[in-house]
């Protein structure tokens, strides 16, 4: 008998997913604005914690991206429903055969130090940053033969075959353009402008007091004349979620992204006279809670052990106990909220079944010992706040009945990254994964053997390498049509769920908290990373 259930078992599947729907909380007040008022300081909170750098070109964590997006513009930006809008590029054209994408850059844009922004900055960043140190860009640009810059205001991507992923990736967060004149000839990873960034965006870096605050000030020379409205944006470092909610209630903090308060306080916040709660703006992020196994060594080098762990975790209970049902049980590395690519009923499915888990562990050669335990492992949880510790605690309790003893290990974020992506010194982790609107961006980096990258967070940390998976991923990269690319990614999901080096536990539902004084926030598909150029404070 197969160690996982196929999609033929549909009644149990529907029952499995139904549990998460009952606790959904609807968004409340809109972000509609009146006539903007100039001036003032917006105080936001660093979530899930203080960043280590301030440019998303170097580190792609949420706390970096939310700040970086105020300092840097992208070639394009997202509006509602994934609609692409101009930013540093005023327009773009795709050739009839799909093998050329031509961008016309905005004239008279200047970096914060006064130097002009040109196509040379894009070309330098493409060749030296995106292709060399970015965890996802190799997959994004797999179809690119060359990047040409025929003049200072034109960028041309020459492609081997049409690509449906490149345009949407060229936003400020996913593919940040760096100033060539400040990075060329330096070590990109240690360049001092990673912590004192020079961008083209609506706000300039002013000050960083470690452990306390990051201060951004209005860019008076911003290309979008008259914006931003705010004089300053100050990010405060408040590690405790309860203290953050108290700061919102008193008005000391006016904005927080990426679920800045405890789940236990959200319902109270929705009834508050001081703040608003918004669930829009996270569609592009495609956030999920995941388990990732180190397949380089026992016990997780055996697929039966990985499947046994999946059978041991009741995902409905995980959602209810750890997130009060805010999340939805995971079914695939491509989330169900991405219907264009989601494989749906074709996917292998691991029902909560301890008896199946026990059989698999016996078959894998891990019988119970005299004390009832089979083996002991360590679980490292992503240090993004108390929720991840709760996920770890739940998994520890879930695995004990099948004879797996789990020790939780906590550490700071640099230690976690070093352990997982540099030393590969771990058994398995509970972590976060973002989908970024397209599986070529969101999941290639997890399953492609060419994405096993030393020292690069959010790459293929498990060490998973499969010729069949590589064939499917590379087939998607070379697909002649978008329909063929979509089918390849459905096959990728099936293969991923079969080999299960990486297991989606929960589909997340993130939220933004803002003071009712905050006006002008956008609600586009990735407005969690809003530049804040349209934001102002009501009296």
C-alpha positions in Angstrom: 0.0 0.0 0.0 1.2 3.5 -0.7 2.4 5.5 2.2 0.3 8.4 1.2 -3.2 8.8 0.1 -4.1 9.8 -3.4 -6.7 12.3 -4.4 -9.2 9.5 -4.9 -10.0 9.8 -1.2 -11.9 13.0 -1.7 -14.5 12.9 1.2 -11.8 12.7 3.9 -9.9 15.4 2.0 -12.8 17.8 2.1 -13.4 17.1 5.8 -9.7 17.8 6.4 -9.8 21.2 4.8 -13.1 22.2 6.3 -11.9 22.8 9.8 -9.8 25.9 8.9 -12.7 27.8 7.3 -14.8 28.3 10.4 -12.5 30.7 12.1 -12.0 33.1 9.2 -12.1 36.8 10.2 -13.2 39.3 7.6 -11.3 42.5 6.9 -12.9 45.6 8.3 -12.5 49.3 7.5 -11.1 50.3 4.1 -8.0 52.4 3.7 -9.8 55.2 1.7 -8.3 58.6 2.0 -9.5 62.2 1.8 -7.3 65.2 0.9 -3.7 64.4 1.9 -2.0 66.4 4.7 1.7 67.0 4.3 4.3 66.5 7.0 4.5 64.4 10.1 6.3 61.3 11.2 4.8 57.8 10.8 6.0 55.4 13.5 6.0 51.8 12.4 7.2 48.6 14.1 9.9 46.2 12.8 8.3 42.8 12.4 9.0 40.1 13.0 12.1 41.7 14.4 15.1 44.0 13.8 16.7 43.4 10.4 20.4 42.7 9.9 20.7 44.8 6.7 18.4 47.3 4.9 18.4 46.1 1.3 16.3 43.2 0.0 18.9 42.7 -2.7 21.1 41.1 -0.1 18.7 39.5 2.4 15.1 38.5 1.5 13.5 38.4 4.9 10.2 40.2 5.7 11.7 42.6 8.1 14.3 43.7 5.5 11.9 43.8 2.6 9.3 46.0 4.3 11.9 48.7 5.0 13.9 48.3 1.8 10.7 48.9 -0.3 10.6 52.5 1.0 14.2 53.2 0.0 14.3 51.4 -3.4 11.9 51.4 -6.4 11.4 48.5 -8.7 11.1 48.5 -12.5 7.4 47.7 -12.0 5.0 47.5 -9.1 1.8 45.5 -8.4 -1.6 47.0 -8.3 -4.8 45.1 -7.5 -5.3 41.6 -8.8 -1.6 41.3 -9.8 -1.9 44.1 -12.4 1.6 45.4 -13.3 2.1 49.2 -13.1 5.0 51.4 -14.1 7.7 52.5 -11.6 11.3 52.9 -12.7 10.2 51.6 -16.1 7.6 53.8 -17.7 6.6 51.1 -20.2 7.6 47.7 -21.6 6.9 45.6 -24.6 7.0 41.9 -25.3 7.9 40.8 -28.8 5.3 38.7 -30.8 7.4 35.5 -30.3 7.8 36.2 -26.6 11.6 36.1 -26.9 12.3 39.8 -26.1 11.2 42.0 -23.3 12.1 45.7 -23.7 11.9 48.2 -20.8 11.9 52.0 -21.3 13.3 53.5 -18.1 12.0 56.7 -16.5 14.2 59.7 -17.3 15.7 62.1 -14.7 15.6 59.6 -11.8 18.5 60.0 -9.4 19.9 57.9 -6.6 19.8 59.5 -3.1 23.4 60.7 -3.5 22.5 62.6 -6.7 23.9 60.2 -9.3 21.6 59.4 -12.2 19.8 56.0 -12.4 20.5 54.3 -15.8 20.3 51.0 -17.5 23.9 50.3 -16.4 22.6 49.9 -12.8 20.1 47.3 -13.9 22.8 45.4 -15.9 25.3 45.5 -13.1 22.7 44.2 -10.6 21.5 41.5 -12.9 25.0 40.1 -13.5 26.6 40.6 -10.1 23.7 40.4 -7.6 20.6 38.7 -9.0 22.4 35.8 -10.7 25.1 35.3 -8.1 23.6 35.8 -4.6 19.8 35.8 -5.0 18.2 32.6 -3.9 15.5 32.7 -6.6 16.8 34.7 -9.6 18.6 31.8 -11.3 15.2 30.2 -11.8 13.5 33.5 -12.7 16.0 34.3 -15.4 16.5 30.7 -16.6 15.2 31.6 -20.1 17.4 34.7 -20.5 20.3 34.5 -23.0 21.5 38.1 -22.6 20.6 41.4 -21.0 21.3 44.3 -23.4 21.5 48.0 -22.6 21.5 49.8 -26.0 21.2 53.2 -24.3 21.0 54.6 -20.8 17.2 54.4 -20.7 16.6 51.0 -22.3 16.9 47.5 -20.9 16.3 44.5 -23.2 16.0 40.9 -22.0 16.8 38.4 -24.8 15.2 35.0 -24.2 15.6 31.5 -25.5 11.9 30.9 -25.1 9.0 32.8 -23.8 8.9 33.3 -20.0 5.8 34.0 -17.9 7.7 34.9 -14.7 10.2 37.7 -15.4 7.9 40.7 -15.6 6.2 40.1 -12.3 9.5 39.5 -10.5 11.0 42.9 -11.3 9.4 44.8 -8.4 11.3 46.6 -5.7 11.2 43.7 -3.2 11.9 40.7 -5.3 14.6 42.1 -7.6 16.0 45.3 -6.0 18.3 47.3 -8.3 21.5 48.5 -6.6 23.6 51.6 -7.6 26.5 50.4 -9.8 28.7 53.3 -8.8 28.6 52.3 -5.1 28.9 48.5 -5.5 31.1 47.9 -8.5 34.5 46.5 -7.5 33.4 45.7 -4.0 32.3 42.6 -2.1 28.5 43.0 -2.5 27.7 41.1 0.7 29.9 43.3 2.9 29.4 46.6 1.2 28.6 49.3 3.8 25.7 50.5 1.8 23.8 47.3 2.8 23.2 49.0 6.2 23.3 52.6 5.0 21.4 52.2 1.7 21.3 54.6 -1.2 18.2 54.0 -3.3 15.8 55.8 -5.7 12.7 55.5 -3.5 10.5 58.0 -1.7 12.4 57.8 1.5 16.2 58.1 2.2 18.1 56.4 5.0 18.9 58.7 7.9 19.9 56.8 11.0 19.9 53.3 12.6 20.2 53.0 16.4 20.6 49.3 16.9 18.0 47.7 19.1 15.9 50.9 19.1 15.0 52.5 15.8 15.6 53.0 12.1 14.9 56.4 10.7 14.0 57.2 7.1 13.4 60.8 5.9 11.5 62.2 2.9 13.4 62.2 -0.4 12.9 65.8 -1.6 14.1 64.9 -5.1 11.8 62.0 -5.7 10.7 61.5 -9.3 7.0 61.3 -8.4 6.6 65.0 -7.9 5.0 66.1 -4.6 5.4 62.7 -2.9 5.9 61.4 -0.4 3.7 63.3 2.0 5.3 62.2 5.2 8.5 63.9 6.5 9.8 60.7 8.2 9.1 57.1 8.8 10.6 55.7 12.0 10.7 51.9 12.6 10.8 51.0 16.3 12.2 47.7 17.6 9.7 46.1 20.0 10.4 42.4 20.4 7.3 41.5 22.5 4.0 41.1 20.7 2.0 42.1 23.7 4.0 45.3 24.1 3.5 46.0 20.4 -0.3 45.8 20.7 -0.2 48.2 23.7 1.8 50.6 21.7 -0.8 50.5 18.9 -3.6 51.2 21.5 -1.7 54.2 22.9 -0.8 55.6 19.5 2.9 55.2 20.1 3.0 52.9 17.0 0.8 53.6 14.0 1.7 50.9 11.4 2.7 47.3 11.4 3.0 44.7 8.6 3.4 41.0 8.6 1.1 40.2 11.5 2.7 42.5 14.0 0.5 41.6 17.0 -0.4 38.3 18.6 -3.2 36.3 17.0 -4.9 36.4 20.4 -5.2 40.2 20.1 -6.5 40.4 16.5 -10.2 40.1 17.4 -9.7 42.8 20.1 -8.0 45.0 17.5 -10.9 44.6 15.1 -13.2 46.1 17.8 -10.8 48.9 18.7 -11.5 52.6 18.2 -7.7 53.2 17.7 -6.6 50.8 15.0 -7.7 49.0 11.8 -7.0 45.4 10.7 -6.4 44.6 7.0 -5.9 41.2 5.4 -5.4 42.4 1.8 -2.0 43.0 0.3 -0.4 39.6 1.0 -1.6 37.8 -2.2 1.8 38.0 -3.9 3.6 36.9 -0.8 1.8 33.6 -0.7 2.9 32.9 2.9 3.2 29.3 4.3 4.5 27.5 7.4 6.7 24.6 6.4 8.8 21.7 7.7 12.0 21.1 5.9 14.1 17.9 6.3 17.8 17.5 6.0 17.9 14.7 3.5 21.7 14.4 3.5 21.8 12.2 6.6 19.7 9.7 8.7 16.9 9.5 9.6 15.5 11.9 7.0 17.5 10.5 4.1 14.8 7.9 4.0 11.5 9.0 2.3 9.5 6.7 4.5 10.6 8.6 7.6 9.6 11.9 6.0 6.2 10.5 5.1 5.8 9.1 8.6 6.3 12.6 10.1 3.7 13.9 7.7 1.2 11.3 8.8 1.9 12.1 12.5 0.9 15.7 12.3 -2.8 16.6 12.5 -2.8 19.8 10.4 -6.3 20.8 11.3 -5.4 20.6 15.0 -2.1 22.5 14.3 -4.1 25.3 12.7 -6.6 25.5 15.6 -4.2 25.2 18.5 -1.4 27.4 17.2 -3.2 30.0 15.1 -6.8 29.9 16.3 -7.8 28.7 12.9 -6.4 31.8 11.1 -4.4 29.4 8.9 -5.4 26.7 6.5 -3.9 23.2 6.4 -1.3 22.8 3.7 -1.7 20.6 0.7 1.0 21.5 -1.7 4.1 23.7 -2.1 2.0 25.8 -4.4 -0.8 27.2 -2.3 -4.5 26.8 -3.0 -4.7 30.6 -3.2 -2.7 30.4 -6.5 -5.4 28.5 -8.6 -3.6 29.1 -11.9 -0.8 26.7 -10.9 -2.4 24.6 -8.0 -2.6 20.9 -8.8 -5.6 20.3 -6.6 -7.1 16.8 -6.6 -4.1 15.3 -8.4 -1.9 15.8 -5.4 -0.7 13.1 -3.0 -2.2 13.7 0.5 -0.9 12.6 3.9 -3.8 12.0 6.2 -3.3 12.2 10.0 -2.7 8.5 10.6 -0.4 7.4 13.4 -0.8 3.7 12.5 0.5 4.4 9.0 3.4 6.4 10.5 4.3 3.5 12.8 4.3 1.1 9.9 6.6 3.3 7.8 9.0 3.8 10.7 9.2 0.0 11.2 9.8 -0.5 7.5 12.5 2.1 7.5 14.4 0.1 10.2 13.6 2.2 13.2 11.8 -0.1 15.6 10.8 1.0 19.1 13.4 0.4 21.8 12.9 -0.7 25.4 11.9 2.8 26.4 9.4 3.1 23.5 11.4 5.6 21.5 12.7 4.9 18.0 15.2 7.7 17.7 15.8 11.3 18.9 16.1 14.4 16.6 16.5 18.1 17.0 14.0 20.6 15.6 15.2 24.1 14.8 12.4 26.7 14.6 12.8 29.9 12.6 13.3 32.8 15.1 10.5 34.9 13.8 8.6 35.2 17.0 6.5 33.2 19.4 4.3 31.5 16.7 7.2 29.5 15.4 8.1 28.3 18.8 4.4 27.2 19.2 4.6 25.3 15.9 7.7 23.5 17.2 6.1 22.6 20.5 3.1 21.2 18.6 5.3 19.1 16.3 7.3 17.8 19.3 4.1 16.6 21.0 2.8 15.1 17.7 5.8 13.0 17.1 6.2 11.6 20.6 3.3 9.1 20.3 5.0 7.4 17.2 8.3 7.1 19.1 10.2 10.1 17.8 11.8 12.2 20.6 12.2 15.8 19.6 14.4 18.4 21.2 13.6 22.1 20.3 16.6 24.4 19.7 16.2 28.1 19.7 18.8 30.6 18.4 18.9 34.1 16.8 18.3 34.5 13.1 22.0 34.7 12.0 22.7 31.5 13.9 19.7 29.8 12.3 20.8 30.8 8.8 24.3 29.7 9.4 23.2 26.3 10.8 20.8 25.5 8.0 22.3 27.2 4.9 26.0 27.2 5.7 26.8 24.3 7.9 23.8 22.1 7.1 23.9 21.1 10.7 20.3 20.3 11.4 17.8 17.5 11.4 14.7 19.4 10.4 13.3 22.8 10.7 9.9 24.6 11.0 10.2 27.7 8.9 8.4 30.1 6.6 8.1 30.0 2.8 6.8 32.7 0.4 5.3 31.9 -3.0 5.8 35.3 -4.6 3.0 34.8 -7.1 4.7 32.2 -9.3 6.2 28.8 -8.5 9.2 29.6 -10.7 10.1 32.2 -8.1 8.6 30.5 -5.0 9.4 26.8 -5.2 12.2 26.2 -7.7 14.6 27.5 -5.0 13.4 24.7 -2.7 13.4 21.7 -5.0 15.9 22.4 -7.8 19.3 20.8 -7.2 20.9 23.9 -8.8 19.5 25.9 -5.9 21.6 24.1 -3.3 23.5 27.2 -2.5 26.0 27.6 0.4 25.4 30.6 2.6 22.2 31.7 0.8 19.1 31.8 3.0 15.8 30.5 1.6 17.5 28.3 -1.0 17.4 24.5 -1.1 18.5 24.0 2.5 17.4 20.4 2.6 20.0 19.3 0.1 17.3 17.6 -2.0 18.4 16.5 -5.4 16.3 14.5 -7.8 17.0 14.0 -11.6 13.2 13.7 -12.2 12.5 16.9 -10.3 15.3 18.7 -12.1 13.8 17.5 -15.4 10.4 18.9 -14.5 11.7 22.2 -13.3 13.9 22.7 -16.3 11.1 21.7 -18.6 9.0 24.5 -17.1 11.9 26.9 -17.7 12.0 26.0 -21.4 8.2 25.6 -22.0 7.1 27.0 -25.3 3.8 28.2 -23.9 2.3 29.3 -20.6 0.0 26.3 -20.6 2.9 23.9 -20.9 4.7 25.8 -18.1 1.6 25.5 -15.8 1.4 21.7 -16.5 5.1 21.2 -15.6 4.6 23.0 -12.3 1.6 20.8 -11.5 3.9 17.8 -12.1 6.5 19.5 -9.9 4.0 19.6 -7.0 3.1 16.0 -7.4 6.8 15.0 -7.3 7.4 17.3 -4.3 4.6 15.7 -2.4 5.8 12.2 -3.3 9.4 12.8 -2.2 8.5 15.2 0.6 11.8 16.8 1.4 9.8 19.9 2.3 6.3 19.7 3.7 3.7 22.6 3.7 2.1 22.5 7.1 -0.1 25.6 6.9 -1.2 28.3 4.5 -0.8 31.5 6.4 -3.2 34.5 6.6 -1.1 37.6 7.4 -2.5 40.9 8.4 -1.6 44.6 8.7 -2.5 46.8 11.7 -2.7 50.6 11.3 -3.9 53.5 13.3 -7.1 55.1 12.1 -5.0 58.2 11.5 -3.1 56.4 8.7 -4.5 57.2 5.3 -3.5 56.4 1.7 -2.2 52.9 2.2 -2.6 50.9 -1.0 -4.2 47.5 -1.2 -2.4 46.1 -4.2 -1.4 42.4 -4.4 1.9 43.0 -2.6 1.0 46.2 -0.6 2.5 44.6 2.5 5.6 46.2 0.9 3.9 49.5 0.1 6.4 52.3 -0.5 4.3 54.6 1.7 4.7 57.4 -0.9 0.9 58.0 -0.8 0.5 57.7 3.0 -0.4 60.7 5.2 -1.5 61.2 8.8 -5.0 62.6 9.5 -5.0 65.2 12.3 
